[in-house]
């Protein structure tokens, strides 16, 4: 029998990590839908991320956390995450690099944006919530309620 692999070094996207239950609750909060594991890609010091996390945890959603500073997304992971969506939606318009490069007026190509986001995780709009094949950017309670 081959040795068990720890999974260390693998990305959260496409992997089944261990879930963290909000407050140790076993049931979903009233009105919340159970959709299995929800990936929560964040920067822990980000105010919007903390607000979104609290909102989801209050509803009993099981979250798997990934700190984008410590576990950066590779270009391949970003490509998969963005899929057929507009890559510009994934750019954090409040980021200094976004402003310095005047990306609002001169948006980067998809390839350039993906490279920049993989090298500068603060350029990614946060949090990124992945559940059931859906991706929600930023804090959006209406979208969170439907996952």
Phi, psi and omega per residue, in radians:
X1 nan 2.292 -3.137
X2 -1.205 2.655 3.136
X3 -1.154 2.639 3.113
X4 -1.258 2.465 3.117
X5 -1.685 2.421 -3.084
X6 -1.338 -0.400 -3.121
X7 1.466 -0.014 3.134
X8 -1.122 2.459 3.134
X9 1.583 -0.246 3.093
X10 -1.429 2.693 -3.128
X11 -1.428 2.808 3.102
X12 -1.309 -0.462 3.138
X13 -1.302 2.108 3.116
X14 1.537 -0.018 -3.132
X15 -1.998 2.602 3.098
X16 -1.684 1.560 3.136
X17 -1.410 2.979 3.113
X18 -1.312 2.350 -3.098
X19 -1.433 2.653 3.029
X20 -1.946 2.011 -3.137
X21 -1.346 2.345 3.126
X22 -1.172 2.030 3.061
X23 1.072 0.313 3.138
X24 1.243 0.190 -3.130
X25 -1.197 2.568 3.127
X26 -1.780 -0.379 -3.114
X27 -1.927 2.712 3.053
X28 -1.323 2.585 3.082
X29 -1.141 2.707 -3.136
X30 -0.985 2.285 3.112
X31 1.599 -0.324 3.140
X32 -1.460 2.571 3.130
X33 -1.698 2.441 3.083
X34 -1.547 2.016 -3.122
X35 -2.228 0.333 3.131
X36 1.480 -2.724 -3.054
X37 -1.207 2.360 3.104
X38 -2.026 2.144 3.094
X39 -1.481 2.322 -3.092
X40 -2.151 1.742 -3.118
X41 -1.618 2.139 -2.910
X42 -2.607 3.031 2.856
X43 -2.102 1.973 -3.011
X44 -0.963 -0.454 -3.129
X45 -1.506 -0.088 -3.119
X46 -1.295 2.184 -3.120
X47 -1.066 -0.741 3.132
X48 -1.117 -0.678 3.117
X49 -1.120 -0.752 3.133
X50 -1.126 -0.682 3.124
X51 -1.140 -0.785 3.133
X52 -1.139 -0.740 3.126
X53 -1.053 -0.818 3.135
X54 -1.059 -0.732 -3.134
X55 -1.058 -0.817 -3.116
X56 -1.211 -0.714 -3.128
X57 -1.150 -0.622 3.094
X58 -1.075 -0.446 3.138
X59 -1.658 0.108 3.056
X60 1.332 0.370 -3.128
X61 -1.359 2.263 3.092
X62 -1.341 2.137 -3.061
X63 -2.028 2.524 2.930
X64 -1.971 2.130 -3.050
X65 -1.660 2.506 3.007
X66 -2.388 2.083 3.099
X67 -1.428 1.963 -3.061
X68 -1.166 -0.366 3.060
X69 -1.291 -0.687 -3.084
X70 -1.548 -0.557 -3.138
X71 -2.199 1.385 -3.091
X72 -1.112 2.651 3.069
X73 -1.426 2.346 3.089
X74 -1.350 2.838 3.069
X75 -0.986 -0.637 3.133
X76 -1.155 -0.723 3.118
X77 -1.146 -0.721 3.111
X78 -1.113 -0.739 3.119
X79 -1.019 -0.798 3.136
X80 -1.160 -0.713 -3.127
X81 -1.144 -0.765 -3.125
X82 -1.226 -0.672 3.116
X83 1.003 -2.265 -3.113
X84 -1.673 0.199 3.114
X85 -1.343 2.920 3.068
X86 -1.278 2.105 -3.113
X87 -1.081 -0.444 -3.133
X88 -1.163 -0.442 3.100
X89 -1.142 -0.387 -3.096
X90 -1.522 -0.111 -3.114
X91 -1.486 2.335 3.112
X92 -1.424 1.863 -3.067
X93 -1.227 -0.212 3.128
X94 -1.598 -0.033 -3.096
X95 -1.354 2.503 -3.141
X96 -1.056 -0.716 3.138
X97 -1.084 -0.706 3.100
X98 -1.033 -0.793 -3.122
X99 -1.241 -0.794 -3.103
X100 -1.051 -0.664 -3.134
X101 -1.547 0.043 3.120
X102 0.877 0.875 -3.078
X103 -1.184 -0.356 3.104
X104 -1.131 -0.756 -3.132
X105 -1.486 -0.531 -3.136
X106 -2.226 1.309 -3.103
X107 -1.065 2.453 3.122
X108 -1.261 2.764 3.032
X109 -1.144 2.868 3.116
X110 -0.988 -0.821 -3.120
X111 -1.065 -0.800 3.131
X112 -1.134 -0.741 3.141
X113 -1.074 -0.752 -3.138
X114 -1.124 -0.750 3.103
X115 -1.096 -0.782 3.136
X116 -1.101 -0.749 3.138
X117 -1.165 -0.608 3.137
X118 -1.233 -0.532 3.133
X119 -1.529 -0.466 -3.091
X120 -2.261 1.453 -3.055
X121 -1.059 -0.350 3.085
X122 -1.212 -0.232 3.110
X123 -1.389 -0.195 3.128
X124 -1.474 2.278 3.077
X125 -1.134 2.302 -3.028
X126 -2.187 2.794 -0.230
X127 -1.285 2.917 3.006
X128 -1.946 2.084 -3.119
X129 -1.949 2.145 -3.112
X130 -2.044 2.109 -3.127
X131 -2.595 2.196 3.066
X132 0.982 0.640 3.126
X133 1.436 -0.052 3.117
X134 -1.720 2.606 3.102
X135 -2.155 2.208 3.102
X136 -2.072 2.222 3.139
X137 -1.787 2.405 3.098
X138 1.274 -3.013 -3.137
X139 -1.597 1.944 -3.099
X140 -2.403 1.553 -3.076
X141 -0.961 -0.672 -3.131
X142 -1.103 -0.748 3.106
X143 -1.174 -0.715 -3.140
X144 -1.077 -0.668 -3.130
X145 -1.149 -0.370 -3.116
X146 -1.655 -0.022 3.124
X147 -1.590 nan nan
